[in-house]
Amino acid sequence: MLKLLSTALTPAHFALGEIRFKKQFHKLAPDDVTALPVEDFVELPKAERVGKTAFIWSTDAKKRLQKIAVGDAIVALVEERRKYWHLLQYLDGQHVAKLDEDHRLGMETLQAQYRDSVTQRDSSLDAFARAMSELAASSRAPVGAARVIPIAAVPGGPAAPAGAGTAVANAMVSYDVADQVNCTDCKTCYQDLPELFEKTRIVVDGVSRDVAQMIPGALEKLKVTPELKARIKRVSANCDAEIIR
């Protein structure tokens, strides 16, 4: 039963039909483990070719497949023609297309890895948030015992933190953590006042949300300046949820 064998077409196949190259070919045993197709052989560095024999496939008079060993002169011919072929590809701009394709595939791989890492991170955060929510629900902590964090002293309200100075009192801004569930994450506070606010994640009715929160201990380290007071007033005025007052 006849079968088709697909092989690369190289200058060695052409040379096999030329009488002048007859001495460059000889038959190999079918089970010769050192045999390597010539198109693969020329891709190896010189040091790795030691102990290996380049060959091409051919058929005998009865149309049976056989391995034909290729001499050094034919190997050199294949290498030379391969260089010419690479030059033609280069002149045609095919190397640019290949580089672009390799770059595209590399970027797609990196993007897939990034998406996987983000998905794993979000899953971990959601699982942690659910666990914290369940823990809070299982505890018997009183509801509504929200703590007011003064950003600046309010007349008649809590005293300003030590070191804040009387100048901070003029800002008259306060932040109630009980209002945190109303935060729309407009980013105004933690972008304009990174000294006082930061982004965090909470769980509301079993749903994880990004909100802003007061940085613990930030007031104690705060140095009040006219520029800072102006930013505090601007943040208070631009807060979408109106929870910074």
Backbone torsions as a table, in degrees:
resi	resn	phi	psi	omega
1	MET	NA	126.8	-178.8
2	LEU	-78.3	143.2	175.9
3	LYS	-132.4	148.6	178.6
4	LEU	-93.0	140.0	176.3
5	LEU	-123.3	121.4	178.6
6	SER	-88.7	125.5	179.2
7	THR	-134.7	161.4	175.8
8	ALA	-72.2	146.5	176.7
9	LEU	-100.6	115.6	-176.2
10	THR	-122.2	167.9	174.7
11	PRO	-58.0	-23.1	178.5
12	ALA	-65.5	-35.1	178.5
13	HIS	-67.3	-37.7	175.7
14	PHE	-65.0	-45.3	-176.5
15	ALA	-64.4	-28.1	-179.6
16	LEU	-60.8	-30.2	-179.5
17	GLY	-89.1	2.6	-179.5
18	GLU	-101.8	124.2	-178.6
19	ILE	-59.1	-35.3	-177.5
20	ARG	-62.8	-20.2	-179.9
21	PHE	-103.9	11.4	-172.9
22	LYS	-55.0	-39.9	-177.0
23	LYS	-70.4	-9.0	-178.2
24	GLN	-89.2	1.9	-177.7
25	PHE	-128.7	145.7	170.1
26	HIS	-154.5	156.5	-176.1
27	LYS	-72.4	149.0	175.6
28	LEU	-116.1	154.3	174.1
29	ALA	-67.3	142.2	-177.8
30	PRO	-58.4	-29.0	-176.4
31	ASP	-100.6	20.1	179.5
32	ASP	-67.2	112.0	-174.8
33	VAL	-77.6	-13.2	-179.8
34	THR	-86.2	-8.3	-174.9
35	ALA	-73.4	139.3	-179.8
36	LEU	-142.8	130.0	179.5
37	PRO	-51.8	141.0	-173.0
38	VAL	-60.9	-34.1	179.4
39	GLU	-65.7	-28.8	175.2
40	ASP	-84.6	-34.2	-178.1
41	PHE	-61.3	-42.2	-176.6
42	VAL	-73.0	-13.9	177.3
43	GLU	-80.4	-15.5	-178.2
44	LEU	-80.8	146.4	171.2
45	PRO	-63.2	158.1	-177.2
46	LYS	-54.2	-42.2	-176.2
47	ALA	-64.4	-30.8	-176.5
48	GLU	-85.7	-4.8	178.9
49	ARG	-84.2	-13.7	-177.7
50	VAL	-61.9	130.0	178.9
51	GLY	86.3	0.4	-179.8
52	LYS	-115.5	154.1	-178.4
53	THR	-123.3	126.4	177.1
54	ALA	-77.9	140.8	179.3
55	PHE	-146.7	166.3	170.9
56	ILE	-128.6	157.3	176.3
57	TRP	-85.4	143.2	174.3
58	SER	-149.0	-175.2	178.0
59	THR	-131.4	152.1	177.8
60	ASP	-89.6	-168.5	-176.9
61	ALA	-64.4	-22.8	-180.0
62	LYS	-99.2	16.9	177.8
63	LYS	64.1	28.2	177.1
64	ARG	-95.6	139.6	-179.2
65	LEU	-64.7	142.9	174.4
66	GLN	-150.5	152.8	178.6
67	LYS	-92.3	130.9	-179.7
68	ILE	-114.7	116.5	179.0
69	ALA	-67.4	144.3	-177.3
70	VAL	-109.9	131.4	179.9
71	GLY	-75.8	168.8	-176.6
72	ASP	-60.9	-37.6	-178.7
73	ALA	-63.4	-38.5	179.3
74	ILE	-72.0	-37.2	175.9
75	VAL	-60.2	-43.7	178.0
76	ALA	-62.5	-36.5	178.2
77	LEU	-64.6	-43.5	178.8
78	VAL	-62.2	-42.2	179.7
79	GLU	-64.2	-42.6	-178.9
80	GLU	-62.6	-47.5	-179.5
81	ARG	-66.2	-31.1	177.3
82	ARG	-65.1	-40.0	177.7
83	LYS	-61.5	-42.6	178.1
84	TYR	-62.0	-40.8	-180.0
85	TRP	-64.9	-41.3	177.3
86	HIS	-63.8	-37.1	178.1
87	LEU	-63.7	-42.5	178.5
88	LEU	-64.1	-40.8	177.4
89	GLN	-62.5	-40.1	179.3
90	TYR	-63.6	-45.9	-179.8
91	LEU	-64.0	-29.2	178.8
92	ASP	-80.8	-7.9	-180.0
93	GLY	83.1	10.7	-178.0
94	GLN	-67.1	-27.6	179.1
95	HIS	-66.1	-33.2	178.1
96	VAL	-66.8	-44.1	178.6
97	ALA	-61.5	-40.0	179.3
98	LYS	-66.2	-42.3	178.1
99	LEU	-62.4	-42.5	178.2
100	ASP	-61.6	-41.7	179.9
101	GLU	-67.0	-42.6	177.8
102	ASP	-62.2	-40.8	178.3
103	HIS	-63.1	-44.1	-179.8
104	ARG	-61.2	-45.8	179.7
105	LEU	-63.8	-39.6	178.0
106	GLY	-63.7	-41.2	178.8
107	MET	-66.2	-39.9	178.7
108	GLU	-63.6	-39.1	178.2
109	THR	-64.0	-45.7	179.2
110	LEU	-63.6	-40.9	179.7
111	GLN	-65.0	-39.8	177.9
112	ALA	-64.3	-41.8	177.9
113	GLN	-63.4	-40.0	179.6
114	TYR	-65.4	-44.3	179.4
115	ARG	-61.5	-39.9	178.4
116	ASP	-63.3	-42.4	-179.2
117	SER	-66.9	-37.9	178.3
118	VAL	-66.0	-42.2	179.2
119	THR	-62.2	-43.9	178.7
120	GLN	-64.5	-39.8	178.7
121	ARG	-64.0	-46.7	-179.8
122	ASP	-63.3	-38.1	178.1
123	SER	-63.8	-41.0	178.4
124	SER	-64.4	-43.0	179.3
125	LEU	-64.9	-41.0	179.2
126	ASP	-64.2	-42.4	179.2
127	ALA	-63.6	-41.3	178.2
128	PHE	-65.0	-42.0	-179.7
129	ALA	-64.5	-40.8	178.2
130	ARG	-64.1	-41.5	179.3
131	ALA	-62.4	-41.9	178.2
132	MET	-65.5	-38.4	178.6
133	SER	-65.0	-43.0	179.0
134	GLU	-65.8	-36.5	178.2
135	LEU	-65.1	-43.1	179.1
136	ALA	-65.7	-37.8	-179.6
137	ALA	-69.6	-33.8	-178.9
138	SER	-76.9	-22.2	177.2
139	SER	-77.9	167.0	-178.3
140	ARG	-108.8	38.6	178.7
141	ALA	-67.4	136.6	-178.7
142	PRO	-63.9	140.2	179.6
143	VAL	-86.6	140.5	176.2
144	GLY	89.2	2.9	179.4
145	ALA	-87.0	53.8	-176.9
146	ALA	-72.2	147.9	-179.0
147	ARG	-105.4	130.6	177.1
148	VAL	-87.5	124.3	178.7
149	ILE	-101.7	110.2	-179.3
150	PRO	-76.0	124.6	171.4
151	ILE	-83.2	-36.1	171.9
152	ALA	-146.8	151.8	-174.5
153	ALA	-64.1	139.2	176.3
154	VAL	-106.6	135.6	179.6
155	PRO	-54.5	126.6	-178.8
156	GLY	82.9	-4.6	-178.2
157	GLY	-101.0	-161.0	-178.8
158	PRO	-62.6	151.9	179.1
159	ALA	-70.1	149.6	178.1
160	ALA	-67.8	149.1	179.9
161	PRO	-59.0	152.0	179.6
162	ALA	-60.2	133.0	178.7
163	GLY	91.3	-9.5	-179.1
164	ALA	-72.2	-31.9	176.7
165	GLY	85.2	159.2	-177.5
166	THR	-70.6	-20.2	-178.6
167	ALA	-65.3	-29.3	-179.3
168	VAL	-68.9	-27.6	-176.7
169	ALA	-62.5	-25.4	-179.5
170	ASN	-67.6	-23.1	-179.5
171	ALA	-70.7	-37.3	177.6
172	MET	50.5	64.8	179.6
173	VAL	-127.8	137.5	177.7
174	SER	-136.5	158.6	-177.1
175	TYR	-136.5	122.4	-178.4
176	ASP	-104.4	119.6	-178.3
177	VAL	-65.4	-18.0	176.9
178	ALA	-67.3	-22.9	179.3
179	ASP	-84.7	-0.3	-174.9
180	GLN	-59.5	-31.2	-179.5
181	VAL	-65.6	-18.9	-179.8
182	ASN	-90.1	-4.2	-178.3
183	CYS	-62.2	133.4	179.6
184	THR	-97.5	4.2	-177.2
185	ASP	52.7	51.2	177.5
186	CYS	-76.3	-8.8	174.3
187	LYS	75.4	-2.0	-176.1
188	THR	-60.4	-47.0	-172.8
189	CYS	-69.0	-49.9	-174.7
190	TYR	-81.2	-10.2	172.5
191	GLN	-88.3	-39.9	-178.6
192	ASP	-89.3	-23.2	-179.9
193	LEU	-130.6	62.2	-179.2
194	PRO	-65.2	-14.6	177.1
195	GLU	-70.8	-24.7	-173.9
196	LEU	-114.8	-29.2	-173.1
197	PHE	-123.2	155.1	176.1
198	GLU	-146.3	162.1	178.8
199	LYS	-85.7	140.0	177.6
200	THR	-145.5	-179.7	179.8
201	ARG	-129.7	133.2	177.7
202	ILE	-128.1	169.7	177.6
203	VAL	-114.8	124.2	178.3
204	VAL	-121.5	117.3	-178.3
205	ASP	54.9	39.5	178.1
206	GLY	80.0	3.3	-179.1
207	VAL	-110.9	130.5	179.7
208	SER	-79.5	133.6	-178.2
209	ARG	-137.3	149.7	172.7
210	ASP	-89.9	129.5	178.3
211	VAL	-140.4	173.2	175.4
212	ALA	-98.3	153.4	175.9
213	GLN	-144.7	158.4	176.7
214	MET	-73.7	135.1	178.4
215	ILE	-73.5	121.0	-179.5
216	PRO	-57.1	130.8	176.0
217	GLY	77.7	5.6	-176.3
218	ALA	-67.5	-35.7	-177.0
219	LEU	-63.4	-36.5	-177.9
220	GLU	-65.5	-25.0	-177.0
221	LYS	-101.0	0.7	-172.1
222	LEU	-78.8	132.7	173.6
223	LYS	-105.3	117.4	-173.4
224	VAL	-80.4	130.7	175.7
225	THR	-135.2	160.3	176.6
226	PRO	-57.8	-36.4	179.2
227	GLU	-65.3	-39.1	178.9
228	LEU	-66.4	-42.8	179.3
229	LYS	-61.7	-37.6	179.4
230	ALA	-65.7	-40.0	178.3
231	ARG	-67.1	-38.0	178.4
232	ILE	-61.3	-44.5	179.8
233	LYS	-65.0	-39.5	-179.6
234	ARG	-65.6	-41.8	178.7
235	VAL	-64.3	-42.2	179.2
236	SER	-60.8	-39.1	-178.3
237	ALA	-74.6	-29.5	-175.0
238	ASN	-97.8	-0.9	180.0
239	CYS	-62.7	117.2	-177.3
240	ASP	-61.4	-41.2	-177.1
241	ALA	-82.4	-9.8	179.5
242	GLU	58.2	39.5	179.1
243	ILE	-103.0	-7.5	172.8
244	ILE	-101.9	113.0	-172.7
245	ARG	-125.0	NA	NA
